[in-house]
Structure formats: structure tokens, C-alpha cells
Amino acid sequence: ADLMDITEELISQMVMSIHGSFQIQYHTGEMEDTVDKHGTPRRTPKPPVTLDFTPPFRRVSMVDEIERVSGQRIPRPFDSPEALSMMSALLEREGLDLPPPH
């Protein structure tokens, strides 16, 4: 078994042991604007999101997925000034923090 198989087994079985199911409800804590049955505006919690840990997990290449989601191709080699500049701009655009070392 490779590291991905071992990780998948560890996580999925942990979730099953704790929750009795591979699927769990995650409450994001985010709020949304709604209107109650009387037409009164309210702020209510967003519905929970279902997280499914049923194996097998989808395998993705980190670089391919970043490029797909961002719509940008990361220059090669990854440690080139162009690649580092592009990734820094992408992280900033997405509001993500990359702690050192980088």
C-alpha cells in the first residue's frame, strides 16, 4: 500500500469509528440573510455541509488542481522567479497566507 492508501484508510476509519458513518455534517458557522414566514428579514445559520469520507478518495495532482481552479498555468520550474511571483499573486488574490519558509 502507498502513503495515499494508508492515509485514506486512517481517515475514513477514524470518521467511521467516531460518527458511525463515512458521512458527517459540518456546520460552517456562516450566516445568511433569510425571510421568515411573516416576511421578517433574519440572519440565520447556513445549512450544514455534508462531508463524505467514503473510500476510495478522489486522487488529484496538487499542481493540476491549482491550475484548474485558478485558470492559470504555473510556470516551470516551480522555483523560478516567474513561478514564485505568480503563486504569490495567486495566494494574495485568494486571501491565503503562506507562512515561511517559502
N, C-alpha and C positions, 0 to 999 in steps of 0.2 A: 504494500500500500504506500502511496505517496503522501506527502505532507497535506495536500488538499483533502484526500480521503480521510486521513486521521482527524483533521480539523472539522470536517463535515460530520463525522461520527460523534466527536466530542460535543459539538454544539447542539446537534439535533437531539442526541440522547439526554443532554442536560435539560433542554427545554421540555422534552417528554417527561423526564423524571420530576421536574418542578411543577409543571402545569397539567400533566396527564394528556397532553395533546401536542402535536407539532405546530399548531396554530395558536397564536396569542393575540390579545387585543392590546394595542399600545395607545395610550392617551397622550397626545402631543402637548396638551396644556394650552394650545392656541384657542383663541376666541373668535367667534364670527358674529356678524350682525344678523339677527333674525327678527321676525314679527310674530307675536303670539296670536292666539285665536281671536283676541279682541282688537287686533291691529296695532298693538303697542310694540314699538321697537324695543328689542332686548339684545344684550350681549350674552351669548351662550357658548359653552364649550363646544368645539368642533367634535364630531363623532370620532370614536377611536378608529385607528387604522389596524387592519389585520396583518400581522407578520407571519409568514409561513416558513417554517424551518424543516419542511418535509424534504428528506433527501430523494434524489440527488440534487444538489445545488447547481444552479446555472454557473458555468465556468466562463469567465471573461478575462481578456487581456486588459490589464490596467491601462496601458497606453492606448490601445484601440478604443476602449470605452471613454476615456477622457477626450480623445479626438472626436468620437461620435457625438457625445453630449455637447461639447463645446463648439463643434463645427469648425475646428481649427486643426491643422496638422502640426504636430510638434516637430521642430527641426531636429535633424540628426547631425552629429552626435548629441546626445542629451545634455552633455556638459559643455556644449558650445555657448558662447555669449548670446547667440541668437535664441537658442532654446531656453536658456535661463531667463532672458528678458521676456520672452513670450509667456513662459509659465508664471513668472512674477506678475505680469499684467493680467493674466487669466485669474490667478488667485485674488488679486486686488479687485477685479471686476465682480467676482463671485462673493466677495466679503469674507474670504477664508484667510486664516492666519497660518503661516508656516514658521514654527519656531526653529531656531538654529539647532544643529548645524545644517546648512544648505549651501 
